[in-house]
Amino acid sequence: MQYPQLAAAISLALCCQVSLAEPETDDSKDQPAATSEAPKKDQATELSTMVVSATLSEQSIDDAPGTLHLIDDKQIALRDVRRIGDIVREMPGVYMAIGATSALPPAANRAVRQSIRGISGTARTVVLLDDQKMNDPSFGTVNYGAIFSEDVEQVELVPGAGSALYGGNAFAGTMRIVTKKPTKREVLVKGTYQFDAAEGMTASGIYRDVFDNGLAISLGHHHELNDGIRDIWGFANPGGGGPITNVTGAIPTTTAQGQSAYLVGDHGRAPWESHNSHIKAYYDFNDYTRLSGGLHYFYSDIGYSQDPFNSYLRDANGNPVTSGRIRQNGTVLGQVTPNVFLNSPSHEDDLRSFLKFEHNFSADTALTVNFNHTSRDTWFTNVINTSGIGGGPGTSNHTRSTMVNGRAQLVFPLTKSQIITTGFEVDHGEMDRNDYDLSQWNDRDSRTGTRLVADASTDTTSFFAQDEIRFTDQFTAYLGTRVDWWQATGISRDYAFNTYDPESSQESVEVNPKLSLIYKDAWEGATLRASAGKSFRPPTLQDLYVDSRRGVVATVLSNPNLVPESNLSWEVGVDQKIEKTGTQIKATFFENHLSDLISNRVIERRANFTGSQRVNAAEALTRGVELSIDQNLTNWLSLFSNYTWTPTATTLSSPGIPASEGKRLPNSPEHLLTVGLEANWNEWSGSLIGRHVSESFDTAENIDVVHDVYGGFQAFWLMDAKIKYSPTKNVSVGFMANNLSNEQYFQFAPNPGRNFLVELSFNY
């Protein structure tokens, strides 16, 4: 389907790279190196936003080495952003879907899809919230719903190998999310109401204040309540015995693999509710020393109440059919059980704490010490095929995770033309997994037995160093490396299969260097950048020690012998600014050489079990081009656009899964396009943004060849719009339309159609 109205513009690609300020004089820097204080928002700093992700020390975005994409709070305010993934997916090379965006419930276990430059998986991108790692040690995943979007100052994304600075998980890229720090007394109250495809509301409140004694605080709470959408469908399963009921209403379709199937109903709406709170405090002892700390709490429930399901099947008397063998027009369709129609509830709560100490010894020398702690509790239930509509047997999966992180970093000048960044980091993660049998699937406390127990932990000790060398005023090089000592230990008791895996350990020493170059003013308005580096991604504790399950069935077996994945990546790019026309153009060529990728190999290992097991199976290559343009059309209207073409995202060899050789990597669309307009005219502001994502595969073998059915990932075009009116500086009213053209498409599950949102905001 074509949409001639599709706006022309693209998302940000504030590619930046830089050397720190002129080493000859202290006053050549706007801010001391390596501090985390936001610059003052005057016109000069507006044109030179400060970033940290590329070098671990604060510098102007125009001078950062390698590709760096940036989104700030002003762009967030102009666009339809209900979850951080809603705007991150508009960055060049980024694909995000399902739970990463606001289309579906805010949970990491709702089949989140994400890729950066063709490399898929949330566990392969490190996500930092105020320098605190968000990746779960059990699964490596990130719940983007746990990020308070109204409190976000900016989002920085550095694609490519980042382990030289950030260690494991910085495999495909590094995402650093920075929240707002108090600069004055401020109160924000905002409410929204969403309707059409899904009905829901949000309410947010933030209080920030700065006191004369050096203390500053930030308190905030966000509440989300949504009726959900009908995103899970039911299908008839082959097999079973007993009498056959003649039915009507079954809808012929196929699976994503092209096999005949019949759609027999849907689960109804799965409502969700979430709470997101924070309390943060900052204390300036003097102009050189600061201490900050805080707590974040996130809570979500999905499917906490059962919306009436829909059975499309009717017997000869017109009554709904929800169980038994069925036949339509003389064709036996298979077995239907009540669990085909039932939603399974799930829950997550996180408690995160942080403490940060900063001290500037001089304008060029700074010490930063961080301590972070996260405890995460998740559970979900499964409805098995012997269950009934109102109850019956089920199972529950309960995982507790703990993350502890400590980091110390020192930035200092070695010579007039060299700045050293060095430090060490310690990470500890724990997983406590318990699976239970339930007498009633809708009562998590009705436990009758234990199916599985797994206890595991992971530890990483790291040392890193980076040398920034300014050869000339135009040419700067960054050379860094990091050494990570990684180990994992775990034990698993699988009572359902009478399998007891004794305690086992896995360890590795990873050395990951990186070189970045920046050459400014190669010709008028042009900056050249290049970087090359190596990264690794250790297997998660789930990969190593816990079998994945669907109800009572183990679908993917763990493997305690897995080794870390490896990525050797490089890129070259050019930024061209044309001051007279207000134009900025960026182009980057990139490659990622991947080895020891963890994938699933079909095996037969246990009695009455045929499934797959996680193995280090593949060597792969991704290669492509990112292009972007930002154009000021008038003093109140701007155009932005980016396009990423990844023609190569291919499994080169895979002895463990030979059928995947030569096939495209999962969840790696070849074409990503974002185009848009942003306006800020007197009391009015807003945006109109179009986005195209090409089709992709969900399997390493690319056997899901049918893309426009349940389980498929089809190409789509979307258009989002926002308009906001601010009659005073303290009050604004906004109206947003998501999926304006009401595009119907599948990203595994059917995505919601058009929906609208009304927003009322007070800021004092």
C-alpha positions in Angstrom: 0.0 0.0 0.0 1.3 3.4 -0.9 0.9 6.6 1.1 1.7 9.7 -1.0 1.1 11.8 2.1 4.0 10.1 3.8 6.1 13.0 5.3 9.6 13.5 4.2 12.1 13.5 7.0 14.2 11.5 9.2 15.2 10.8 12.6 18.2 12.0 14.2 21.5 11.1 13.5 23.5 13.5 15.4 26.7 11.7 14.6 29.4 13.3 16.5 32.9 12.9 17.5 35.5 14.9 19.1 38.6 15.5 20.9 38.3 17.1 24.3 38.9 20.8 24.4 42.1 22.6 23.4 44.8 21.2 25.7 46.9 24.4 25.7 44.6 26.4 28.0 42.1 25.4 30.7 39.6 28.0 29.7 39.2 26.4 26.2 36.6 24.0 27.7 33.0 24.8 28.5 33.0 22.2 31.3 35.6 20.1 33.1 36.4 16.8 31.6 34.4 13.8 32.7 31.8 15.6 34.7 28.1 14.7 34.2 26.7 18.2 34.7 24.5 19.3 31.9 25.6 22.5 30.1 23.7 25.7 30.4 21.0 26.0 27.7 22.2 29.1 26.0 22.5 29.4 22.3 26.1 28.2 22.2 25.4 25.0 24.0 22.2 24.4 22.0 24.4 24.0 19.0 26.9 21.8 20.8 25.2 19.3 23.1 27.5 17.5 25.5 27.7 13.7 25.3 29.6 10.9 27.1 28.9 7.6 25.4 31.6 7.7 22.8 34.6 8.3 25.1 33.4 8.0 28.7 34.2 11.7 29.2 32.0 14.7 28.5 32.6 16.4 25.2 30.8 18.3 22.5 28.8 16.1 20.2 30.3 17.8 17.2 33.7 16.4 18.3 32.9 12.8 19.4 34.7 10.0 17.5 32.7 7.4 15.6 29.0 7.4 14.9 26.8 8.8 17.7 23.1 9.3 17.3 21.4 11.6 19.8 17.8 12.5 20.8 17.1 15.2 23.4 14.2 16.2 25.5 13.1 18.9 22.9 12.7 16.2 20.2 10.9 13.9 22.6 8.4 16.7 23.4 7.7 17.3 19.7 7.0 13.6 18.9 4.5 10.9 19.9 6.7 9.3 22.6 4.9 7.1 25.1 7.8 4.8 25.7 11.5 5.4 25.0 11.5 2.8 22.3 9.0 4.9 20.4 11.7 7.4 19.5 14.8 5.2 19.6 13.4 3.3 16.7 13.7 6.5 14.6 17.5 6.5 14.9 19.4 5.3 11.9 20.0 1.5 11.8 17.6 0.8 14.7 14.7 -1.7 14.5 12.4 -2.0 17.5 9.0 -3.6 17.8 6.5 -5.2 20.2 7.3 -4.6 23.9 10.1 -2.2 23.1 7.4 0.3 22.0 4.1 1.5 23.4 2.1 -0.7 21.0 2.1 -3.6 23.5 2.5 -4.1 27.3 5.7 -2.9 29.0 7.4 -6.1 29.6 10.7 -7.7 28.6 9.1 -11.2 28.2 6.5 -10.1 25.6 8.7 -11.1 22.7 10.6 -7.8 22.4 12.3 -7.4 19.0 15.3 -5.2 18.5 18.2 -5.0 16.2 21.0 -2.5 15.5 22.7 -2.6 12.1 21.3 -6.1 11.5 22.4 -7.5 14.9 19.3 -8.6 16.8 18.6 -9.1 20.5 18.2 -6.7 23.4 20.9 -8.8 25.2 23.4 -7.7 22.4 23.0 -3.9 23.2 24.1 -2.5 26.6 21.5 -0.1 27.9 22.6 2.4 30.6 20.2 4.6 32.6 22.4 7.3 34.2 25.3 4.9 33.9 23.4 2.0 35.5 23.2 -1.1 33.4 19.6 -2.2 32.7 20.3 -5.6 31.0 19.1 -8.4 33.2 21.7 -11.1 34.0 19.1 -13.9 33.7 18.0 -13.1 30.1 20.0 -10.1 29.1 16.8 -8.3 28.2 15.7 -4.7 28.9 12.2 -3.6 29.9 11.8 -0.2 28.2 8.6 0.4 30.1 10.8 0.7 33.3 12.2 4.0 32.0 10.4 7.2 33.0 10.2 8.9 29.6 9.1 12.3 31.0 12.3 12.4 33.1 14.6 11.8 30.1 17.1 14.5 29.2 18.7 12.8 26.2 19.4 9.4 24.6 22.8 8.6 23.1 23.4 5.6 20.9 26.8 4.5 19.7 26.4 1.6 17.2 29.1 -1.0 16.8 31.5 -2.7 19.1 31.6 -0.9 22.5 33.2 -3.5 24.8 36.5 -1.5 24.9 34.6 1.0 27.2 31.5 -0.9 28.4 32.4 -4.6 28.4 29.9 -7.4 27.8 26.5 -6.7 26.1 28.1 -3.7 24.3 28.1 -6.1 21.3 26.0 -4.4 18.7 25.9 -1.0 20.3 25.7 1.2 23.5 22.6 3.1 24.5 23.0 5.7 27.2 19.9 7.3 28.6 20.4 10.4 30.7 17.7 11.7 33.1 17.1 15.3 34.0 18.9 16.9 36.9 17.3 19.7 38.9 18.3 23.2 37.9 15.5 25.2 39.5 12.2 24.6 41.3 9.9 22.9 38.9 6.6 21.0 39.0 5.3 18.9 36.0 1.9 17.3 36.0 0.7 15.5 32.8 -2.2 13.3 32.0 -3.1 11.5 28.8 -6.1 9.5 27.5 -5.7 7.1 24.6 -8.6 5.7 22.5 -9.6 3.8 19.4 -7.4 0.7 18.9 -6.7 0.5 22.6 -8.2 2.5 25.4 -6.0 3.7 28.3 -4.7 6.6 30.4 -1.4 7.8 32.0 -0.7 10.2 34.8 2.7 11.7 35.6 4.0 14.1 38.2 7.6 15.3 38.8 8.8 17.8 41.4 12.4 19.1 41.1 14.0 21.7 43.4 17.4 23.3 44.2 18.1 24.6 47.6 20.7 27.2 48.8 22.7 24.7 50.8 23.8 22.7 47.7 21.0 20.1 47.9 18.8 19.3 44.9 16.1 16.7 44.6 13.8 15.1 42.1 10.6 13.2 42.9 8.5 11.6 40.2 5.7 9.0 39.6 4.2 7.7 36.4 1.1 5.5 36.2 -0.2 3.7 33.1 -3.5 1.8 32.7 -4.5 0.2 29.4 -7.3 -2.1 28.3 -4.9 -3.9 25.9 -5.5 -5.2 22.5 -6.4 -8.6 21.0 -2.8 -9.5 20.0 -2.9 -13.3 20.7 -4.8 -15.7 18.5 -5.8 -19.3 18.9 -5.3 -22.1 16.4 -6.6 -25.7 16.1 -3.9 -28.2 16.9 -3.6 -31.6 15.1 -4.2 -34.8 17.0 -6.4 -35.9 19.9 -9.2 -38.4 20.1 -12.8 -38.6 20.9 -16.0 -37.5 19.1 -15.9 -34.9 16.4 -18.0 -31.8 16.4 -19.1 -30.2 13.1 -18.4 -26.4 13.3 -18.5 -23.3 11.3 -16.5 -20.1 11.7 -12.9 -21.4 11.5 -10.8 -19.1 9.3 -8.4 -20.8 6.9 -4.9 -19.4 7.1 -1.3 -20.6 7.1 1.5 -20.6 9.6 4.5 -18.4 8.9 6.2 -21.5 7.6 3.5 -21.9 5.0 1.6 -24.9 6.6 -2.2 -24.9 6.6 -3.8 -23.8 9.8 -7.2 -22.6 11.0 -7.8 -19.6 13.2 -10.4 -20.5 15.8 -10.4 -17.5 18.1 -8.5 -14.9 20.1 -7.6 -14.4 23.7 -9.5 -11.1 24.1 -7.8 -8.0 25.5 -4.9 -8.4 27.9 -5.0 -5.3 30.1 -1.9 -3.9 31.8 -1.1 -1.6 34.6 2.3 -0.1 35.5 3.8 2.2 38.1 7.2 4.0 37.7 8.6 6.0 40.6 11.9 7.7 41.4 13.5 9.7 44.2 16.9 11.3 43.5 19.1 13.6 45.4 22.2 15.7 44.5 24.5 17.4 46.9 27.3 19.8 45.9 29.9 20.0 48.6 31.6 22.8 46.6 32.3 23.7 43.0 34.4 20.5 42.6 32.7 17.8 44.5 29.3 16.3 44.1 27.4 13.3 45.6 24.2 11.9 44.1 22.0 8.9 44.8 18.5 7.7 44.4 15.9 4.9 44.1 13.8 3.8 41.1 10.8 1.5 41.4 8.9 -0.1 38.6 5.8 -2.4 38.9 3.7 -3.9 36.1 0.9 -6.4 35.8 -0.3 -7.8 32.5 -3.5 -9.8 32.0 -4.4 -9.2 35.6 -8.1 -9.6 34.6 -9.6 -11.8 32.0 -11.3 -10.0 29.2 -13.9 -12.2 27.5 -12.2 -14.4 24.9 -13.6 -15.0 21.4 -14.3 -18.4 20.0 -15.1 -18.1 16.3 -16.4 -21.7 16.2 -20.1 -22.5 16.3 -21.9 -25.9 16.4 -25.0 -26.8 14.5 -27.2 -24.9 17.1 -25.1 -21.8 16.9 -23.4 -22.3 20.3 -19.7 -21.4 20.9 -17.3 -24.4 20.8 -14.2 -24.2 23.0 -13.0 -27.8 23.2 -12.8 -31.2 21.4 -12.0 -32.4 17.9 -13.7 -30.3 15.3 -14.6 -30.6 11.6 -15.6 -28.0 9.1 -16.9 -28.7 5.6 -15.9 -32.3 5.9 -12.3 -31.5 6.9 -11.0 -32.5 10.3 -9.3 -29.4 11.7 -7.8 -31.0 14.8 -8.1 -30.6 18.6 -9.2 -27.4 20.3 -8.6 -27.0 24.1 -9.7 -24.1 26.3 -6.1 -22.8 26.8 -6.1 -21.8 23.1 -8.4 -18.9 24.1 -7.0 -17.9 27.5 -4.6 -15.1 28.5 -1.8 -15.9 31.0 -1.1 -13.2 33.6 2.5 -11.9 34.2 4.1 -9.6 36.6 7.4 -7.7 37.1 8.8 -5.4 39.7 12.2 -3.7 39.9 13.9 -1.8 42.7 17.0 0.0 41.5 19.4 2.1 43.6 22.4 4.2 42.7 25.2 6.2 44.4 27.6 8.4 42.5 30.6 10.4 43.7 32.3 13.0 41.4 35.4 15.1 42.2 37.2 17.5 39.8 40.9 17.9 40.9 41.3 20.4 38.1 39.7 21.5 34.9 41.3 18.4 33.2 41.4 15.8 36.0 38.2 14.2 37.3 37.4 11.1 39.4 34.0 9.4 39.2 32.9 6.4 41.4 29.6 4.6 40.9 27.7 2.0 42.8 24.5 0.4 41.5 22.1 -2.3 42.7 19.1 -3.8 41.1 16.7 -6.5 42.3 14.1 -7.7 39.8 11.2 -10.1 40.4 9.2 -11.5 37.5 6.7 -14.3 37.1 4.2 -15.5 34.6 1.7 -18.4 34.4 0.9 -20.8 31.7 -2.4 -22.4 30.9 -1.9 -26.1 29.9 -4.1 -28.0 27.5 -6.1 -29.8 30.2 -7.3 -26.6 31.8 -10.8 -25.2 31.7 -12.1 -21.8 31.0 -12.6 -21.0 34.7 -9.6 -22.8 36.1 -7.7 -26.0 36.0 -4.0 -27.1 36.0 -1.3 -24.7 35.0 2.3 -23.8 35.7 4.1 -20.7 36.9 7.6 -19.5 36.2 9.2 -17.3 38.8 12.6 -15.6 38.4 14.4 -13.4 40.8 17.5 -11.5 39.5 20.0 -9.3 41.3 22.6 -7.0 39.7 25.4 -5.3 41.6 27.8 -3.0 39.8 30.8 -0.9 41.0 32.9 1.4 38.8 35.7 3.9 39.4 37.1 6.1 36.6 39.8 8.7 36.4 40.4 11.2 33.6 43.6 13.1 33.5 46.0 14.8 31.0 49.2 12.9 30.3 50.7 15.6 28.1 49.4 18.8 26.6 48.1 16.7 23.7 47.0 13.5 25.5 44.1 12.7 27.9 43.9 9.4 29.6 40.7 7.7 30.8 41.2 4.7 32.9 39.5 2.7 35.6 38.1 -0.6 36.8 34.6 -2.2 37.1 33.1 -5.1 39.0 29.8 -6.7 38.0 27.9 -9.4 39.9 24.6 -11.0 38.8 22.4 -13.7 40.3 19.4 -15.7 39.1 17.0 -17.7 41.3 14.6 -19.6 39.1 11.6 -21.7 40.3 8.9 -23.3 38.2 5.8 -24.7 39.9 2.8 -26.8 39.1 -0.5 -25.1 39.9 -3.8 -26.7 40.7 -5.5 -23.6 39.2 -3.8 -21.7 36.4 -5.5 -18.4 37.5 -4.2 -18.7 41.1 -0.4 -18.3 41.4 -0.6 -19.5 45.0 -2.2 -22.8 44.2 1.2 -24.6 44.0 1.2 -28.4 44.1 4.8 -29.2 43.2 8.1 -27.9 41.9 9.0 -28.5 38.3 12.4 -26.8 38.1 14.9 -25.1 40.4 17.9 -23.2 39.0 20.5 -21.1 40.9 23.2 -19.3 39.0 25.6 -16.3 39.2 27.9 -14.4 37.0 30.9 -12.2 37.9 33.0 -9.9 35.7 36.1 -7.9 36.8 37.3 -5.4 34.3 40.1 -2.9 33.7 40.0 -0.3 30.9 42.2 2.5 29.6 41.8 5.0 26.7 44.3 7.4 25.3 43.0 10.5 23.5 45.8 11.9 21.3 45.4 15.3 19.6 47.9 15.3 16.8 46.7 18.6 15.4 43.8 20.9 15.9 42.0 19.0 13.2 43.1 15.4 13.8 42.5 13.4 17.0 42.8 9.7 17.7 41.3 7.6 20.5 43.0 4.2 21.3 41.5 2.1 24.1 41.2 -1.4 25.4 39.5 -3.3 28.1 40.2 -6.6 29.8 37.2 -8.5 31.2 37.5 -11.6 33.5 34.1 -13.3 33.1 32.8 -16.4 34.9 29.5 -18.0 35.5 28.4 -20.8 37.9 25.1 -22.6 38.1 23.1 -25.6 39.0 19.8 -26.9 37.7 17.3 -29.5 38.9 14.6 -30.4 36.4 12.1 -32.5 38.3 9.7 -32.6 35.3 12.2 -34.6 33.2 14.1 -36.2 36.2 17.3 -34.4 35.0 19.8 -33.1 37.5 22.6 -31.0 36.2 25.4 -30.8 38.7 27.1 -27.5 39.4 29.2 -26.3 36.5 31.3 -23.3 35.7 32.3 -21.4 32.6 34.9 -18.6 32.4 36.7 -16.5 29.8 39.2 -13.7 29.6 38.2 -11.2 26.9 40.4 -8.4 25.5 38.6 -5.9 23.4 40.5 -2.9 21.8 39.1 0.0 19.8 40.6 2.7 17.6 38.6 5.8 16.6 39.8 8.7 14.4 38.3 12.1 13.7 39.5 14.7 11.2 37.6 18.0 11.3 37.4 20.5 8.5 38.7 18.1 5.9 37.1 20.6 3.6 34.7 23.4 4.4 32.0 22.1 6.8 33.2 18.4 6.6 34.2 16.0 9.3 35.6 12.6 8.6 35.3 9.7 11.2 36.5 6.2 11.3 36.5 3.5 14.0 37.3 -0.2 14.4 36.9 -2.4 17.5 36.1 -5.8 19.0 33.3 -6.7 21.4 32.0 -9.7 23.2 28.7 -10.9 24.6 28.7 -13.5 27.3 25.9 -16.1 27.4 23.1 -15.3 29.8 22.4 -17.4 32.8 19.2 -18.6 31.1 21.3 -19.7 28.1 23.7 -21.6 30.3 21.5 -23.2 33.0 17.7 -23.1 32.3 15.6 -24.8 29.7 13.1 -22.5 28.0 9.5 -23.8 28.5 6.1 -23.3 27.1 3.8 -24.6 29.8 4.8 -28.2 30.6 6.9 -28.5 27.4 10.6 -27.8 27.3 11.2 -26.1 23.9 14.9 -25.1 24.1 17.5 -26.8 26.2 20.2 -24.8 28.0 23.9 -25.5 27.5 26.5 -24.9 30.3 29.4 -25.1 27.7 28.5 -22.0 25.8 31.3 -19.4 25.2 31.0 -15.7 24.6 30.0 -14.3 21.2 32.4 -12.0 19.4 32.1 -9.1 17.0 34.8 -7.3 15.0 33.3 -4.1 13.6 34.5 -1.1 11.7 33.0 2.0 10.0 33.9 5.1 8.0 31.7 8.2 7.7 31.5 11.8 6.7 29.4 14.7 8.1 28.8 17.7 5.9 27.4 20.9 7.2 26.2 23.7 4.9 25.8 26.7 7.1 24.2 28.9 4.4 21.3 26.6 3.8 21.0 25.1 7.3 21.8 21.6 6.0 23.5 18.7 7.7 24.2 15.4 5.7 25.8 12.3 7.1 26.8 9.0 5.5 28.4 6.0 7.2 29.5 2.6 5.8 29.7 -0.2 8.4 30.6 -3.9 8.8 30.2 -6.3 11.6 31.9 -9.7 11.6 30.2 -12.0 14.1 31.5 -15.3 15.4 30.3 -17.9 18.0 26.7 -16.6 17.7 24.4 -18.4 20.1 21.5 -20.0 18.3 19.2 -23.0 18.6 20.1 -26.4 17.1 17.5 -29.1 16.6 18.4 -32.2 18.7 16.8 -35.2 20.3 18.3 -35.6 23.8 15.7 -36.9 26.2 13.1 -39.6 26.2 9.9 -38.4 24.6 11.5 -35.1 23.7 12.5 -33.6 20.4 13.5 -30.0 20.5 16.5 -27.7 20.2 19.5 -26.7 22.3 21.5 -23.5 22.5 24.8 -23.8 20.8 27.6 -21.5 19.5 26.5 -22.1 16.0 27.4 -19.4 13.6 29.7 -17.0 11.8 27.9 -14.1 10.3 28.4 -10.7 8.5 26.3 -7.5 8.5 27.2 -4.8 6.1 25.4 -1.6 5.1 25.1 2.1 4.7 23.4 4.8 6.9 22.4 8.1 5.3 20.7 11.0 7.0 19.8 14.6 6.3 18.6 17.4 8.6 17.3 20.6 6.9 16.0 23.8 8.3 13.2 24.9 6.0 12.3 28.1 7.9 13.0 29.4 11.4 10.1 27.4 12.7 10.0 24.3 10.4 12.7 21.6 9.9 12.9 18.4 7.9 14.8 15.3 9.1 15.3 11.9 7.4 17.4 8.8 7.6 17.7 5.6 5.6 19.6 2.5 6.5 20.3 -0.2 3.9 21.7 -3.5 5.2 21.9 -5.7 2.1 24.2 -8.1 3.9 23.0 -9.7 7.2 24.0 -13.2 6.5 25.0 -16.4 8.3 28.3 -17.3 6.6 28.8 -20.7 8.2 27.0 -22.7 10.9 28.1 -26.3 11.5 25.6 -26.6 14.3 22.7 -25.4 12.1 23.7 -26.0 8.4 20.3 -25.0 7.1 20.9 -21.4 8.2 24.1 -21.0 6.1 23.6 -18.3 3.5 20.3 -17.2 5.1 19.5 -13.8 6.5 19.9 -13.1 10.2 16.7 -13.0 12.3 15.0 -9.7 12.9 17.2 -7.8 10.5 15.1 -5.8 8.1 17.1 -4.8 4.9 15.5 -1.3 4.7 14.7 1.2 7.4 13.4 4.6 6.5 12.2 7.5 8.7 11.1 10.8 7.3 9.5 13.7 9.2 8.7 17.3 9.8 9.1 19.1 13.1 7.5 22.5 13.8 7.7 25.1 16.5 5.7 28.2 15.6 4.6 30.6 18.4 2.2 28.7 20.6 2.0 25.7 18.3 4.4 22.8 17.9 4.4 19.2 16.7 5.6 16.7 14.2 4.5 14.5 11.3 6.7 11.4 10.9 6.6 8.5 8.4 8.4 5.2 9.0 9.0 2.2 6.7 10.4 -1.2 7.9 10.9 -4.0 5.4 10.0 -7.6 6.1 12.3 -9.8 8.2 12.6 -13.4 9.5 12.2 -14.8 12.9 14.2 -18.0 12.3 17.8 -18.6 11.5 16.8 -21.0 8.7 14.4 -18.4 7.2 11.7 -21.0 7.1 9.0 -18.4 8.1 8.5 -17.3 4.5 4.9 -16.1 4.9 5.1 -12.7 6.4 1.5 -11.4 6.6 0.2 -14.0 9.0 0.4 -14.7 12.7 4.1 -15.4 13.5 5.3 -13.4 10.5 7.2 -10.1 10.2 5.9 -8.2 7.3 6.9 -4.9 5.8 4.9 -1.9 6.8 4.6 1.9 6.5 3.4 4.0 9.5 2.6 7.6 9.9 2.5 9.3 13.3 1.4 12.9 14.1 1.5 15.2 17.0 0.2 18.8 17.5 0.6 20.8 20.7 -0.8 24.1 21.7 0.7 26.1 24.6 -1.5 29.1 25.4 0.9 30.0 28.2 4.4 28.9 29.1 2.9 26.7 31.9 0.1 25.0 30.1 -0.1 22.9 27.0 -2.7 20.7 25.3 -1.6 18.0 22.8 -3.2 15.6 20.3 -1.4 12.6 18.9 -2.4 10.1 16.2 -0.4 6.8 16.0 -0.6 4.8 12.8 -2.6 7.6 11.2 -3.3 5.6 8.0 -4.6 2.6 10.1 -2.0 0.2 8.6 -2.8 -3.5 9.5 0.4 -5.5 9.8 2.1 -8.3 11.7 5.2 -8.2 13.8 4.7 -11.8 15.0 1.4 -10.8 16.5 -1.1 -8.4 14.8 -0.2 -4.8 15.8 -2.8 -2.4 16.9 -4.5 -0.2 14.3 -4.8 3.6 14.5 -5.1 5.1 18.0 -5.4 8.6 19.3 -4.1 10.3 22.4 -5.1 13.6 24.1 -2.5 15.1 26.5 -2.8 17.9 29.1 0.3 19.2 30.7 1.1 21.8 33.5 4.6 22.9 34.1 5.4 25.4 36.9 
